[in-house]
Amino acid sequence: MRSALIAELRYYIQMPQPKLTDDILAAALEGFEAQKTRIETKIAEIRGLLGGTAVSSDTAKPKRKVSASARRRMARAQKLRWKKVKQTAETAKPKRHMSAAARKRIATAQKKRWAALKKTAGQPTKAGRKKAATTEQSVSTSA
């Protein structure tokens, strides 16, 4: 086993090493850069699918630092904007109220409609009267 390993090492030691010329190094560099751009685009696609931004970290802008006083001014301005919105919403349209007399008129009208509906529900309609008449005739003729 040891002799096989030594024979393999001698083979590699005796192998001539290729000379790295500028052309070979330039081609290798171009190949690796192409691989790098392909990998970066794949990473950006995956980040986009995950809900992150598709912008690579190299081109991303650094986060802006805001001082405490500027944050207070922004908060005060936002509160004022919301205050304006709420004031216009309150004064937009007053809620309408119905008087007791109006409610009473509506209730009596509804009772009147229901009474009329119940009254007509007991009577057969025109189509119902025709059916009743034809069934009575067929019963009397068969008897």
C-alpha positions in Angstrom: 0.0 0.0 0.0 2.8 2.4 0.9 4.7 1.6 -2.2 1.7 2.4 -4.4 1.4 5.8 -2.7 5.0 6.6 -3.2 4.8 5.6 -6.9 1.8 7.9 -7.3 3.7 10.8 -5.7 6.7 10.2 -7.9 4.4 10.4 -11.0 3.1 13.8 -9.9 6.5 15.1 -9.0 7.9 14.2 -12.4 5.0 15.7 -14.2 5.9 19.0 -15.9 4.2 22.0 -14.3 2.4 24.3 -16.9 3.8 27.7 -17.0 1.4 30.4 -16.1 1.6 33.0 -18.8 -0.2 36.4 -18.8 -2.7 35.1 -21.3 -3.6 32.1 -19.2 -4.0 34.3 -16.1 -6.2 36.8 -18.0 -8.5 34.1 -19.3 -8.8 32.6 -15.8 -9.6 36.0 -14.4 -12.3 36.6 -17.0 -13.8 33.2 -16.4 -14.0 33.7 -12.6 -15.5 37.2 -13.0 -18.2 35.8 -15.3 -18.9 33.1 -12.6 -19.1 35.8 -10.0 -21.7 37.9 -11.9 -23.8 34.8 -12.5 -23.7 33.9 -8.8 -24.6 37.5 -7.8 -27.6 37.5 -10.1 -28.8 34.2 -8.7 -28.4 35.5 -5.2 -30.4 38.6 -6.1 -33.2 36.5 -7.6 -33.4 34.4 -4.5 -33.4 37.5 -2.2 -36.3 38.8 -4.4 -38.2 35.6 -3.9 -37.6 35.8 -0.1 -39.1 39.3 0.0 -35.8 41.0 0.4 -34.4 43.6 -1.9 -32.9 42.5 -5.2 -30.1 45.2 -4.9 -26.7 43.8 -4.1 -24.9 45.0 -1.0 -22.2 46.7 -3.1 -24.7 49.2 -4.6 -26.9 49.6 -1.6 -26.9 53.1 0.0 -25.8 53.3 3.6 -28.6 54.0 6.1 -29.1 57.7 6.8 -28.4 58.8 10.4 -30.9 61.2 11.8 -30.3 63.2 14.9 -32.6 63.1 17.9 -33.8 66.7 17.4 -34.6 66.0 13.7 -36.6 62.9 14.8 -38.5 65.1 17.3 -39.3 67.6 14.6 -40.5 64.9 12.3 -42.7 63.4 15.0 -44.2 66.8 15.8 -44.9 67.4 12.1 -46.6 64.0 11.7 -48.8 64.6 14.8 -49.9 67.9 13.3 -50.7 66.2 10.0 -52.9 63.6 11.8 -54.5 66.3 13.8 -55.6 68.1 10.6 -56.9 64.8 9.2 -59.0 64.1 12.3 -60.4 67.6 12.5 -61.7 67.5 8.9 -63.2 64.0 9.5 -65.1 65.2 12.5 -66.5 68.4 10.9 -67.3 66.8 7.6 -70.9 65.8 8.2 -72.9 65.9 11.3 -74.9 62.8 12.3 -78.6 63.1 11.4 -81.3 62.4 14.0 -84.9 61.5 13.4 -87.6 63.2 15.4 -90.1 61.2 17.4 -93.0 62.2 15.1 -91.1 61.0 12.0 -90.4 57.7 13.7 -94.1 57.4 14.6 -95.2 58.2 11.0 -92.8 55.5 9.6 -94.1 52.9 12.1 -97.8 53.5 11.3 -97.1 53.4 7.6 -95.2 50.1 8.0 -98.1 48.7 10.1 -100.5 49.7 7.4 -98.4 47.9 4.8 -98.2 44.7 6.9 -102.0 44.8 7.5 -102.7 45.1 3.8 -100.2 42.3 3.0 -101.9 40.0 5.6 -105.3 40.8 4.3 -104.4 39.9 0.7 -102.5 36.8 1.8 -105.8 35.2 3.0 -107.4 35.8 -0.5 -106.3 33.7 -3.5 -104.7 35.6 -6.3 -106.2 35.7 -9.9 -104.0 32.8 -10.9 -104.9 30.9 -7.8 -108.6 31.5 -8.4 -108.3 30.1 -12.0 -106.6 27.0 -10.7 -109.3 26.5 -7.9 -112.1 26.9 -10.5 -110.6 24.4 -12.9 -110.0 21.8 -10.1 -113.6 22.3 -8.9 -114.9 21.7 -12.5 -112.8 18.6 -13.0 -114.0 17.2 -9.6 -117.7 18.0 -10.4 -117.5 16.4 -13.9 -115.8 13.2 -12.7 -118.4 12.7 -9.9 
